[in-house]
Amino acid sequence: MEHCKLYKSHLLFPEDRRLIIEGPVPPQRISELTMHPDLNAFRRPAEQHEALIEIAELPEGRIIITRDGETIVGYVTFHYADEQERWSQGKMEDLIELGAIEVANDYRSLGLGQKMIQTAFEDGQMEQYIVFTTEYYWHWDLKGSGLNVWDYRKMMERLMKVVEMEWYATDDPEICSHPANCLMVKIGKQVPLSSQEQFDRIRFQQRFMY
């Protein structure tokens, strides 16, 4: 499957700052930039920087960033699901995970998350994919945001809905382990029915005995 990556960039001036949102960013360019020290939600900033480069090197990998000068202050990742997760079981070429989204503390509440996700979907470049994200409450920055679990989930749902991602049911044990966890999905207009049906089989794997 050929992965179409259309580079897009936007210049923003929130609160007298000059920020650039751009992507998909190639690995060489990411390697030239530095990570903001607050980008440590998933791993240490230096390790996360390496991870972004590795994802950008993947044929299907996409990194959308917000940068302040030469410093990455926010990012969104897109890639195939981890081999350990059920979402990779069908080896579907048109099933892409929105894997991580993070914005440095000083740059939150500026709408950067929404803008980065919208940039990824611009000009219909994701219409050939089923894009999904798994939201687990233990990944959420409840302390830093000051939100409770339910308010944080509402915030994440609003964030994903800017590109019309919707809540989908599943019997995945990790998602079902807490009622705040959820699966959100956007099925592109060019996705064949066969892929949609295969995705349904991945979402529901429990077979009940009667």
matplotlib code that plots the C-alpha trace (Angstrom):
import matplotlib.pyplot as plt

x = [0.0, 1.4, 1.2, 0.4, 2.1, 1.2, 3.3, 1.3, 2.3, 0.5, 1.8, 0.2, 0.6, -1.1, -0.3, 2.5, 4.3, 5.3, 4.5, 4.7, 2.5, 3.7, 3.9, 4.3, 7.8, 10.7, 13.0, 16.1, 14.3, 13.1, 16.6, 17.7, 15.2, 15.3, 12.5, 10.9, 11.9, 8.2, 7.4, 7.9, 4.4, 5.4, 9.2, 12.1, 12.3, 15.5, 14.0, 10.8, 12.8, 14.4, 10.9, 9.6, 12.5, 11.9, 8.2, 8.9, 11.1, 8.3, 6.5, 3.1, 4.5, 3.5, 4.7, 2.9, 4.7, 4.3, 7.6, 8.7, 11.8, 13.8, 12.1, 9.4, 6.6, 3.9, 3.5, 1.0, 2.1, 0.4, 1.6, 0.5, -0.5, 2.1, 2.5, 1.5, -2.0, -5.1, -5.3, -2.4, -3.8, -5.4, -2.2, -4.5, -2.5, -5.3, -5.7, -3.6, -3.3, -3.2, -0.7, 0.3, -0.5, 1.4, 1.8, 4.3, 2.7, 3.4, 1.7, -1.5, -4.9, -3.8, -5.7, -2.5, -3.7, -6.8, -4.7, -2.1, -4.8, -6.6, -3.2, -2.8, -6.1, -5.9, -6.7, -8.2, -4.9, -6.3, -9.4, -7.9, -7.5, -9.4, -7.8, -8.3, -7.0, -7.2, -7.7, -6.6, -7.1, -3.7, -2.0, -3.8, -2.2, -4.9, -2.6, -1.2, -4.6, -6.5, -9.3, -11.0, -11.1, -14.5, -13.8, -10.5, -12.3, -14.8, -11.8, -10.2, -13.5, -13.9, -10.3, -10.8, -14.2, -12.5, -11.7, -15.0, -13.6, -16.4, -16.7, -16.8, -17.7, -15.2, -14.7, -10.9, -10.1, -7.8, -10.4, -13.1, -11.0, -12.2, -15.4, -13.4, -11.3, -12.5, -11.9, -12.4, -12.4, -12.7, -13.4, -12.1, -14.4, -12.1, -12.0, -13.5, -16.4, -14.1, -11.7, -14.6, -15.9, -12.4, -12.1, -15.4, -14.0, -11.0, -13.1, -15.2, -13.5, -15.5, -17.7, -20.4, -21.5, -25.2]
y = [0.0, 3.4, 5.9, 9.4, 12.0, 15.6, 18.1, 21.0, 23.9, 26.6, 29.7, 30.6, 33.7, 32.7, 35.0, 36.8, 33.6, 32.5, 28.8, 26.5, 23.5, 21.2, 17.6, 14.9, 15.9, 13.7, 12.0, 14.0, 17.3, 15.9, 14.9, 18.6, 19.8, 19.6, 18.4, 20.6, 19.2, 19.0, 16.4, 13.5, 11.9, 8.7, 8.5, 10.9, 13.7, 12.4, 8.9, 10.4, 12.3, 9.1, 7.5, 10.3, 9.8, 6.1, 6.5, 9.1, 6.5, 4.0, 3.9, 4.5, 6.7, 10.3, 12.9, 16.2, 18.7, 22.2, 24.0, 27.2, 28.1, 24.9, 23.3, 20.7, 21.8, 19.4, 16.3, 13.8, 10.3, 8.0, 4.5, 0.8, -0.7, -2.5, -6.2, -7.0, -5.4, -6.9, -4.1, -5.5, -9.0, -8.6, -7.0, -4.5, -2.0, 0.6, 0.5, 3.3, 4.3, 7.8, 6.7, 9.7, 13.3, 15.6, 19.3, 20.9, 22.5, 26.1, 25.7, 24.0, 25.7, 27.2, 24.7, 23.1, 19.5, 20.2, 22.0, 19.2, 16.6, 18.7, 19.2, 15.4, 15.0, 17.9, 17.6, 14.1, 12.4, 10.0, 9.0, 5.7, 4.7, 3.6, 5.8, 4.8, 5.8, 4.0, 6.3, 4.9, 7.0, 6.0, 7.9, 11.1, 14.0, 14.4, 16.1, 18.7, 19.4, 19.6, 17.6, 14.5, 11.3, 12.1, 15.7, 14.6, 12.0, 14.6, 16.8, 14.0, 13.2, 16.9, 16.8, 13.8, 15.0, 17.9, 15.3, 13.5, 10.6, 8.8, 6.5, 2.8, -0.2, -3.0, -6.0, -5.3, -6.2, -3.2, -0.7, -2.5, -2.5, 1.0, 2.8, 6.0, 4.2, 4.3, 3.5, 6.4, 5.8, 7.6, 5.5, 7.2, 7.6, 5.5, 2.5, -0.6, -2.5, -5.5, -3.5, -2.2, -5.7, -6.9, -4.1, -5.1, -8.6, -7.2, -5.0, -7.9, -11.2, -12.7, -15.6, -16.3, -19.8, -20.6]
z = [0.0, -0.9, 1.9, 0.7, 3.0, 2.1, 4.0, 5.5, 7.7, 9.7, 11.4, 14.7, 16.9, 20.2, 23.2, 21.2, 20.4, 16.9, 16.6, 13.5, 13.2, 10.4, 9.2, 8.3, 9.3, 7.8, 10.3, 9.3, 10.2, 13.5, 14.4, 13.9, 16.4, 20.2, 22.5, 25.1, 28.6, 29.6, 26.9, 29.3, 29.6, 27.8, 28.3, 28.9, 26.3, 24.7, 24.4, 23.0, 20.5, 19.3, 19.1, 16.9, 14.5, 14.3, 13.7, 11.0, 9.2, 8.9, 5.6, 7.3, 10.1, 10.4, 12.9, 13.2, 15.4, 16.9, 17.2, 18.9, 16.9, 16.8, 19.8, 19.5, 22.0, 20.9, 18.7, 17.4, 16.1, 13.6, 12.9, 12.7, 16.0, 18.2, 17.4, 21.0, 20.6, 19.1, 16.6, 14.7, 14.5, 11.0, 9.6, 8.0, 5.8, 6.1, 9.9, 11.4, 15.1, 16.4, 19.0, 21.1, 21.5, 23.9, 24.4, 26.8, 29.9, 28.9, 25.6, 26.7, 26.3, 23.0, 20.8, 19.5, 19.9, 17.7, 15.1, 14.9, 14.4, 11.8, 10.0, 9.8, 8.1, 5.7, 2.0, 2.5, 3.0, 5.6, 3.7, 2.7, 6.3, 9.4, 12.0, 15.6, 19.0, 22.3, 25.3, 28.7, 31.8, 33.2, 30.3, 31.1, 32.9, 35.6, 38.0, 35.6, 34.0, 37.3, 35.7, 37.0, 34.9, 33.4, 32.5, 31.0, 28.9, 27.7, 26.7, 24.7, 23.0, 22.0, 20.7, 18.5, 17.2, 15.4, 12.7, 13.2, 15.2, 17.0, 20.0, 19.0, 21.2, 21.7, 24.0, 24.2, 27.9, 28.5, 27.3, 29.2, 32.4, 33.3, 32.1, 31.3, 28.7, 25.2, 21.5, 19.0, 15.3, 12.0, 8.9, 5.8, 2.7, 0.6, 3.0, 1.4, 3.1, 3.4, 5.7, 7.7, 8.3, 9.2, 11.7, 13.3, 13.8, 15.5, 17.8, 18.9, 19.6, 22.5, 21.5, 24.1, 24.9, 25.1]

ax = plt.figure().add_subplot(projection="3d")
ax.plot(x, y, z, "-o")
ax.set_aspect("equal")
plt.show()
